[in-house]
Amino acid sequence: MCKHSRERDRGERRVWLLTVLLTVALLSQAGCTRGRIAIPVEADIEKPAEYILQAGDKIRLDVFREPDLSGPFQIDRSGIIRHPVFGEVDIGGLTVPEAESRIAGLLGSRYLVNPQVVLRVEASQASQIVILGEVKTPGVHPIRFDEPVTLLKAIATAGGFTELANLSRVQIVRNVDGQQQQIRVQVERIVTGQEADVILQPNDVVMVPQTFF
């Protein structure tokens, strides 16, 4: 067997082993296994920033016991929703709790006593992450707002790593206040419990580079 073939076989075995560890780690996080891999507790995992409502978001507004005031709405380019009863409300740039408070305040001042308002984001321009490089199915992957997505779960969603993946140099590119932030991650240390998993945020780009033998 030539040197290149031996190196390729070693690379394939390494990725296979890490794929097994990744699967066990994900099952452990879901409470589906009693394996010995040490998965960090939730308190040690980076918390995602609260989602900021933006133009194009589709939301569901529910006012307790007031079906005529409830329903689906879309935030327009100005950050406004238009309600058939209480008119225009500017909620762009607010978090979900802030928007609920603003709408409840409006209803309480004009229409209802102690209104109970629940707002849910049903679809958004930001409800996705991008995974590029050495994964089985690179591309755009949707994420949910009510369920944090970790790096390991995202990689699993993309079909796992290829045999050429460099697991020591995975990068997350994130936009923070208009500036690109790069986060380097060593996946082996996550799946073996040496480091906490990373919770992804909407519009993160995960880049898995290639290993050169």
N, C-alpha and C positions, 0 to 999 in steps of 0.2 A: 504493500500500500504506500503511495507517495505521501510526502510530507503534507502537501495541501489537503489531501483527503483525510489524513489523520487529524489535522487541525480543524477541518470542517466537522468531522465526527464529534470531536471534543466540544465544539461550539453548539452542535445540535443537542448533545447530552446535557450541557449546561443550561440551555434554554428549556429543555424538557423538565429538568429538575426544578428550575425556578417557576415554571408553569404549574407544576404540582404544588409547590410551596404557596404560590399565589392563590390557587384554588382552595387549599386548606385554610389559608389566612382569611379568605372571604367567607368561608363556611363558619369559621370561628367567630368572626364579627357578627354573623347572623345568628349565632347561638345554635348552630346545627352540628357541632362537633365538640369533642372533648380533647382535641389534640394538644400537644405540649408547646406549640408555638405561642410565644408571648405576644398578644395583641394589645397595644396601648389602650387604656381606658379612654372613654369619650372626652374626659376632662383634659387629656393631654393632646387632643387633636385640635389643630387650628380651626377656629370657628369662621364660617363664611360671613362676609359682610351682609347686612340686611339689604334686601333687594330694593332698588329705587325705581319707582314707577316712571315710565317714559312713553314718549309718543309711539303709537302703534300697538301698545299693549291692549289685549282684550281681557276685560275683567268681568266678574260676576258680583253684583251688589245684592245683598240680602238684608232687608230690614225686618226685624222680628214682628210677626203678625201683621205685616203690611205688604201683601203681594203686589199691590198697585205701585208701590214705591221700589220694588225689587226688579231685577232683571239684568241682562247682559249689556255691556257698554264697551266702547272702544275709545281710548285716549287719542285725541287728534294731535296734529303737529304742534299746537300751542300748549299741549299738556292739559287740555280741558275735556271733560265729559259733558254731554248735553242730556239733561234729564227732562222728561215731559212734564214733570210736576214742579220741581224746584229749580229748573233752569241750568245754567252753566256753573260748573265747579272746577276750579283749577287744582288738579292733584298731581300733575307732572312734577317730578323732582322730590316727591314725598315718599317715605316708606309706607308700607301697608298700614301699620298702626296709626301713623300720622294722618293718612287719608281717611281712615275710618273715623278718627276723632274729628276731622274737619267736617265730614258729611254729617256725623251725629250732631255736631254743634249747630250746623245749618238747620237740620230738621228740628232740633230742640228749640231753636229761637223762633221758628215760624209755624211748625205743624204739629209736633208730637211732644209728649211729656216723657222724658228719659228714654229716648230712642236707642235701640240696640242694633248696631250695624256691623255686618261682617263682609269684608271685601276679599275676594280671591282672584289671583292672577291665573287666567286660563290659558293664555298664549302670549308670547312676547318675542320681539326681535332678538332678544338676548338669551333666549332659552336654548342655548346650544354651546358645545365645546368642539374644538377642532383637534384631531389627533393625526399627526403626520409622521412619516418615516417608517421604521421597521416594526409595523404591526400588521396583522393579517388583513384587516379591513380599514385602512386609513380613510379619513374624510371627516365630515361634519356629523356629530352625534347629538341628538336632542337630550336635554336634561330637564328634570322636574324642579319646580320651585319649592315643593313641600317635602323634598327628600334630598339631603346633602349627598353629593357624589364625590367619592374619594378617587384618588389617582388609580388605585388598584381596581376599583369597580369600572372606571373608565377604560382601562387597558383590557379588562375582561370583555367589556362591551364591544371593543374593537377586535375581538377574536384572539387576543393574546399576542405575544411577541413572535417575530420571525426568528430563524436560527442565526441571523446576522445582527440582531439587536445588541447594542451596547448599553447594558443595564446600569452602568456606573455613571453615565453622562446624560440621562434623561433630563430634559429642560421643560419648565412651564413658563410660557411667556404671558404676562398679565398686564393689562392696561390699568394703571393707578393714577388717577387725576391727570390723564392725558400723557403720562409718561410710561414707557415700557419697562416692566420689571421682569428680570429673568431669575427663575428659581431652579437651581440644579438639585436633582434628586438621585440618590443611589437606591435603586429599587430593591437590590438584594438586602439592604439593611432594613427596609420596611417589611418585607415578607418574613424575615427572621425575627422581627420584633425589636430590633436594635434602635429603630427610629419610628416616630409616629407617622402614620399615613397623612397625606395632604388632602384637604378638602378643596375641590376645584370650585371656581366661580364662573358665572356666565361669561362666555366669550374668551375663556382661557384657551391657549394653544399649547398642546402637549407635543413635544418634538422628541422622537426616539431615533438617535443617530445609529449609524452602521459601525460595526466592529471591523477593523481591518486586520487580518491575520498576518 
